[in-house]
Amino acid sequence: MSVMHSVSELIGQTPVLQLHKLDTGPCALFLKLENQNPGGSIKDRVALSMINEAERLGHLRPGGTIIEATAGNTGLGLALIAAQKGYRLVLVVPDKMSREKIFHLRALGAKVVLTRSDVNKGHPAYYQDYARRLAQETPGAFYIDQFNNDANPLAHATTTAPELFEQLDGNIDAIVVGVGSGGTLGGLQAWFAEHSPHTEFILADPVGSILADRVEHGHYGEAGSWLVEGIGEDFIPPLAHIDGVQKALRISDAEAFATARALLQTEGVLAGSSTGTLLAAALRYCQAQTSPRRVVTFACDSGNKYLSKMFNDDWMRQQGLLSRPEHGDLTDFIALRHDEGATVIAALDDTLATVLARMRLHDFSQLPVLENGRVVGIVDEWDLIRHVQGDRRRFSLPVKNAMTRNVETLDRHAPESALSAIFDRGLVAVITDNDRFLGLITRSDLLTTWRNRLEQ
């Protein structure tokens, strides 16, 4: 292997993996591992192409500022290249983006501006409109605008497409893609139209996006909402050339997340939520074929950006995407079950410093204190404030000195209405079974359970 001299030299030439452990019907299904790019996604190619082209055209000068709207991965690619080239980067991102992406962006030196993910194009808080306005208001800033930047599809027409063709010996019957900015689809179509015109393009679209409607019916209505990040739109991206798509498959969040999790468990590939959408569509397409075909799709980004979401069972349950068997009692409302090892607890002899560290690590404001499986107290942030009183030495006190011992518990068989009396007093409900601790129920847990029941 040769020695590289810049991280940008590592972008591209990603491997292709044939999948053998998932049901691909009569087809051979290949996954191009774009999660192996240095920034962890296919968008590294786009970021490098757009920045290089902006420099060539004189839009970017040393020390300049780049502004962009992104659902995450384009931002990470831009942050990677901007850090190497010394540009300031401001990113406007929708608030459904995973925490891992935000932490990664900030670690690379980007300024992250969060905006609403529940509004559509034309609303002042819509992330693309927000970014464009911010660029106009910032002296010397360049809005790189992946949605209308010809260097976006150019990246795929000059690198991704010929790589795929060479890796698969020029024998590709169908490519399953998703559309965010549209650059991947537009760039691949442009190249394959010239070099392999028989290759079909299949759209994988999140349920709620309008793109599948446009493919199937030529028109579309109002967009819905979806949790998958990076693909699906409420408008037709001009770079996508959507008319060249032969078929569209709608994939729900639940199917996308389950497929991405299955990819990790069966094939060992840790990939993100958009990959789950693409792979679910590719599997459906392959299983529907009656003769062998060679089909390609993409591991668009790395799943390590979704560990707190898609790969977190508790988050999945909160979203109604995973469920436990119902018991018909208060245990159905407990998000973090103690018998599943999901609760975060304190022991009587834990120090207040230990308790505070545990609260911060798991983003809780209170912990149950257990002794021999029984709840003997509750400790919260106010208890810590009351006992430390600004004296850092008091963090060495044991939690038994600070906890609230008067804990009201509810038996698992108590009526649901009993929760209201607990919540009215500003408390959390401590649920037990013959004095054995089962877990806590918060107001948020109650609302989540009600919402999930409504959606079933």
Buried (B, 14 or more C-beta within 10 A) or exposed (E): EEEEEEBBEBBBEBEBBEBEEBEBBEBBBBBBBBBBBBBBBBBBBBBBBBBBBBBEEEBBEEEBBBBBBBBBBBBBBBBBBBBBBEBBBBBBBBEBBBEBBBEBBEEBEBBBBBBBBEBEEEEEBBBBBBBBBBBEEBEEBBBBBBBBBEBBBBBBBBBBBEBBBEBBEEEBBBBBBBBBBBBBBBBBBBBBEEEBEEBBBBBBBBBBBBBBBBBBEEEBEEBEBBBBBBBBBBBBBEBBBBEBBEBBBBBBBBBBBBBBBBBBEEBEBBBBBBBBBBBBBBBBBBEEBEEEBBBBBBBBBBBBBBBBBBBBEBBBBBBBBBEEEEEEBBBBBBBBBBEEEBBBBBBBEBBBBBBBEBBEEEEBEBBBBBEEEBBBBBBBEEBBEEBBEEEEEBBEBBBBEBBBEEBEBBBBEBEEEEBEEBBEEEBBBBBBBEEBBBBBBBEEBBEBBEEBEEEE
